[in-house]
Amino acid sequence: MNLFFDPHTVALLGASGKAMRPGHHLFQNLRISFGDRFFPVNPRTDEIEGVRCHRSVLDIATDVDLAVIFIPARDVPRALEDCARKGIRRVIIESAGFAEAGPAGKELEERCLAIARRAGMRLWGPNCMGAINVPKGKVLSFMNPLLWQGRFVPGTVSLVVQSGMLSAGFLAHMLTRTPFGLAKVCSIGNKLDVDEVDLLEFFLDDPDTGVIAIYTESLPKGRRFFDLARSSPKPIVMLKGGRSALGARAARSHTAALAQDDRVLDAALRQAGVIRVYAMSELLDVARSLALSPLSRRTNARVAVLTFSGGGGVVSSDDIADLDMELASLEPRTLNILRNVFPDWMEPANPVDLYPAFEKHGHTETFRTTIEAVLEDQTVDAVYAHLFIPPVEIPLFDYDHMAEMVRKHRKPLVVWLLGDATRMPAVSRSLESRGIPVTDEMARGVRILAALAMGK
């Protein structure tokens, strides 16, 4: 698998000079990523933007580690024959028009796979957007270079997405958030050869990968996937498309995915320790948070809720119960500490409504004392903090102290931000740069907390 992510030399069959077209984006990305180790192939032109084009992959004078193919589907088998004669053993087919298009496309896939098997070649795709290696700065995809240049943040999340354009959408969304540290990004399309199992095996040993996030529409090698997932020391989070009859029908027309019994799949994923999510936003939220925060991994995790509003505490309590977590019964020592910051008329409890204490002692000291007390509490497995951000820059919270307490006690802390929309992005960046996951929607924060605290 490593040659798909870190080839030394790359050829592009289907290089295009037509501005703002996918073939031109591929040309630009590979030229940026590989420089003079990139060899475009186009029999109809001698050069593109000053870079020599070869009429055939067979005309390239040096060895080629990997070929990217972006030509009409009907021409791909012949291109693969040329790659086989050239001795290229890794090929990414980003062209569409294969099994997802019907029986004729399925027959094309079978021809391609037969050629690859005879040549000892591995195929990635077809009907995909390829691979991205963020730490090495190698982009083997037709996403517009304007979307990624200067935006990638190297990190530990590796993302596997069966859909091509969905992977581009994920990237566009993630790259607007800071930080979202990525290791590898994979769009695998129809999974003619390389699939989730191949990538999971690779990521388990990949030193750059700490969290594995997967969107898939089928798991044809389910048994092997579950065995690998069960043995994984790295957290795996999965969004499975095609859960319903309507979704399964759409998946067949999208990537020729086969339907599976969702109840059986759900039980198997739980046994394998895979964190299953049910929305695109959850996949990204949970993957990002797993990379930032310590894990608790406790059944029926006990949560302390710190809020500026009694109503916010009530709603979060309902969300916590819905996900089979509990409100922590705070220790007497913790309650005594809270009594010292609460007004005399108020008896502390969980959820911890801090607004009256803010009025008495101010935000900063009240929150410092409270966050330290609940994280030290042995009945608390995780903390959910609600922070209100006013429209003026007032130093209300000590983010460094919050991060220090999380590191010290190794318990998940998730923050829900509410308030001034112009200031919240900067606050979010400040917290996440310190390893504290943030959300702008209350229920999503509880879902993140469940993944961190229970692996659920």
N, C-alpha and C positions, 0 to 999 in steps of 0.2 A: 504493500500500500504506500510505502514512503515515496516511491517514484511519482505517484500521482500528486503528492503535496510538495515535493522538493526535487523536481527534475533539474538537471544541469542545462540540458538543451531541449528546446521545444519547437515543433513545427505546427503551423496553422494551415489546414487545408480548407480553403474558403475565405481567405483574407480579402477584405474589401476596403476600398478607398472612399466609399459613399458615406458622406458625413451623416452622423446621427442614426446610422443603421447598426443592428447588432453585430454584423460582421466587421464593421469598422471599430466598434467598441472593443471587440475581441483583439483586433490588430493592435489598438492603442494599449490595452492592458498588458498584452504579452510583450510588446516593445518596452513598456515601462518596467516590467518585472524582470526581463531577461536580457535586454540590451542586444549586444551582438551575438548572443547565444539563442536568438529567436530567428526562425526561418519561415517567412510567409510563403505559401504556395497558391498561385493563381495562374492558370495557363493563358489567361487573356490579357495579362499586363506584365511588363518587365519590372515595374517598381511601383511602390506606394509610398508617397511622402518621403522619397529619397531612399527607401529601403528596398533592396533588390528582391524581386519575387521569383521563385523557382516555378518552372512549368509543371513539375512533378516532385513528389517527395523523394523519388529516386535520384533526382538531380542534386540533392543536397550533398555536399562533399564530406561532411563530418557525420559521426554517429548521432542519432537522435534518441533521447530518452523517452520522450512522450510526444504524441501527436494529438492535437485538438481538431476535430472535424466539425465543420459547419457548412455543409453543402446540402442540396436536396437529397431526401431520403433514398430515392431510387439510385443515386450515384454512390452511396456509402459502401456497399459491398466491394465495388471495384477499388475504392480508395483504401479499404482495409487490405485487399490483396497487395496493393503497392506498399503499404506499411509493413506487411508481413515479409515481402521481398527485401525491404530496407532493413529488416531486423528490429523494428520498433515493437516493443513488447507491452507498452502501456498506451491506451487510446481512450480519450474522452469524446464521446459523440454527443454534441449539443444540438444536433438537428432534431426536428420533430417530424411526425408523419409515419410513426411506426405502429406498434400494437394498439396504441390509443386511438388510431384512425380506422381500425377495422381489420378484417382477415388479410388483406393484401399487405398491410403494415406488419402484421404478425409474421407473415411469411418472410418479409425482409429481415426481421429480427432473427429468425431462425437461420437464415443464410449468413448473417453477420456473426452469429455465435459459432457456427460451424467453422467459418474461416478463422476466427480467433482461437478456437480449440486446436485446430491443426497447427497453428503457428505458435502455440504456447503464449498467447496474448491475453491480457486482461482488458475488459471493456467496462467503461464507466458511462452510464446513461442507457439509451438515448433519451431525448426529450427532457433535457436538463440544462442547468446553468453552470455546471462544473464545480471547481474547487477553489478555495482561497486559503492560503497559509499566511495568517496575519503576522506572526513573529518574523517570518522570512520575507514578507512583502511580496508574495507571489500570488497574482490574481489570474486564474485560468477560467474566466467567466466573461460573458458578454454584457455584464452590467455596465452602465455608463460610468466612465472613470471620474466624472465630476461628482458622483455620489460617494466615492470612497477616498479619493486622494486627500491626504492630510487629515483624515477623520478616524482611521483605524486606531484603536487603543489595544495593544497586546495584553492578553489576559489569559484566563484559564477555561473559558467556556468554549466547547466545541459543539457546533450545531449541525445536525443532519436533517435535511428537509427533502422529502420526496418531490415536492412541487418545485418547478423552476422559478416562476415569477413570484411565488410566495416567499422563496428564499431572498429574492431581491427586495421584497416588501419588508421582510424581517430586518434585513440589513439597513434599509433606509430608515426604519424606525429606530433601530438600536444606535445607529451612528449619530442620531440627534440627541442621544442621552450621554451624559458624562458622569462617571465612567461606565462603560460596558466593555469589559475586557474580553476579547475574543482570541481563541487559539486557531481553530480551523472552522471553515464553513463549507458544507457539502450539499450540493443539490444533485440527487441521484436519479431523478426521473423514473423511467420504467424499470430500472433495476434488472436489466437483461443479464448482467453478470455480477458486478460489484453491488452489494446491498448493505443493509444495516448491520448484519452479522460481521461482514468483513471489516466494516468501519469500527464497530464496537471492539473487536479483537485488537485492532490497531490502537484505538484510543486508550484502552486499558494499560498499554505499555508506553504510550506517548508522554514524554515528560512535560510537554506544554499543556496537556489537557488535565483539568481537575474536575470539571463538571461536563456531563454529556447530555445534551438536549436533543430530542428526536421528534420530528413530525413525520408520521408514516400513514399510509392508507392500507397497508397489508403487511403481514409478517409471515412470509412463506416458509422461513426456516425457524419457526417458533420455538421448537425444542432447544436448538442450539443457542438461540438468543436468550432464552430464560436461564439456561445453564451458565452462560457468560455473565448475565446480569446478577444472578445469585452470588457469584464469586467476586463481583466487582467491589473494590475498596473505594471507588469513586461514585458519587451520586449520579443517578440516571433519572431524568424527567422526560415523560413522553406524552405527546398529544396524538391520539389515534383518530384519524378521519374515517368516515364511512361507518359510524356506529349504527345509524338507522338504515332502513331499507332505502330511503331516498338518498342518503349520503353514500351508501354502497353503490347505488346505480350511477351517481355522479362520479365516484372514484373509478369505476370501470371505464367511463368515457374519457377520464382525465389521464390516468396512468395505467390503465388496464389492470387495476388492482382487483384481487379476488376477495369476496366478502368472508368474514369470520364471525363466529358467535361471540358477541361482545361480552356476555356474562362470563363465558369461559375465559376469554382473554383477560378480563378484569381480575378474576381470581388468580390467574397465573402471574400477572404483573405484581399483584400484592405479595404473593409468595416469593417472587424473585427480588422484592425490595425496590421495585421501580416506582417512582413517584408519578402517578397518573394525573394529568390535568385535563381540563375540558374546554379550554378557550385559548386562542392565540396569545392574548395578553397574559394569561397565566403562565404559559410556557416560557415567555420571556421574563416575566417577573420572578418566577421561581428559579429559573436558571441563573439569573443575575444575582439573586439573593443567596443562593447556595454557594456562589463563588465569593461572596462578601462575608458571610456570617458563619459562626460556629454552629454545629448541629447538636441537637439534644437527643433525638431518636428515642423518645420515651412514649410508651402507649398511654393514651389519655393524658396528654401533657397538661400541666397545671400552669395557668397563665395569670399574671398580674397585669391589670389594665390601669394605666395612668392617663387621666383625661382632664380636660378643662371644663367638661360639661357632664352633668348627671345623665342627660339623655344620650350622649355619646357612649357612656359606659353601659347603658341598658342595651343599646343596639349592638354593640360589640359583644356583650354577653350572649345575646341570641345567636350571633354568628359563630361564636366560639362553641356553643352547645351544638349547633348544626354540624360542626366538623368533629364531634366526639371528643372535644377537649373540655377542660374544667376550669373554673375560676379557683385560683389558689386560696386555701385557707391560711391566711398570713400568721406567722408565728407571733407569740406575745411580745417578743423583743421588737419585732418590726412595728407592731401596733403601738407600742410605747414611743418609738421614735416618731411615728406619724402624729401621735398626740401632742408632741412637743412643737410641731409646726402647724397643726390645725388650731383653729379658734376653740375656746373652751366649750362652746355649745355643740360642737360637731364631733361625733364618734367616728373614728376611721374605720373603713371597710374596703373590700375589694369588689368592684372597681373603686379605684382611689380618685375621688373628685377633688382636684387640687385647687380649684378656683378660689374657695374661701381662704386657703393657705397662701395663695399668691397675693391676695389682698392684705394679708397680715405681715408676710415676710418678704414679698417680692418673688419674681419668677426664678431668678438664678439660684439663690440659696435653697429655696423650697425644692426645686427640681433636683439639685445636686444631692440634697439629703435623701430625698425619696427614692431616686433611681439607685443610689448606693444601698439603701436599706432593702429594697425588694430584690435586687440581684444577689445580695448576701443571704437572703432568706432561703432555707433549705426546702421549703414547701413550694418554691417558685421554680418552674422549669424554663419559662420564657416570659418576656415582657412585651406588651403592646402599648406604645406611648402615642397619645394624641397631642400634637403641637399646633397651636394657633399662631400664624405668622401675620403680624400687623402690617399696615401699609407704610410704616416708617421703620427705619433701621434702628432697633433698640436691642441691646445685648441681653436677650431674655434667657438663653440656654447656653450651657457650657458644653459644646460638642466634644471637645478634647476629653473632658471628664467622663462623658457618656461612653466614648470609645475605650477609655482606659478601664472602666468598670466591666465592659463586655469582654475585653481581653483577659482581665483578671479572673472573672467567674465563668467564662466559656459558656454563656447562656445566650440564646438568640434574643435580639432586641430588634423589633420592627417599628418604624415610625410612620404614622399617618399624618400628613400635613394638610392643613386647611387654612385659608386666609388669602392674603394678597397675591394675585396671580403673577404680578411682575416680580415679586421677591422670592416666590417659592422655588423656581429653578435653581437659583444660587444656593438656597438653603439645602435643597436636595443634593446638589453637588458636594456641598460641604460635608454632609452626613455620609453619603455613599463613598466619598474619598477616604473616610475614616472607617469604612467597613460596616456601616449601619444601613440596611436596606430601607428604602422609602417608597411610599405609595401615596397617590392623591385620591384614593377611593377606599372608604372604610372597610368594606367587605373583602376587597382584594388583599388588604393588609392582613386580615385574619387568615386568608387562604395561604399567603406566603408563610405566615407564622406556623400553620399546620404542617407545611412541607419541611420547614426547618426543625420543628420540635418533634414531629411524629413520623417524618418520612412519608407523608400522606398527601 
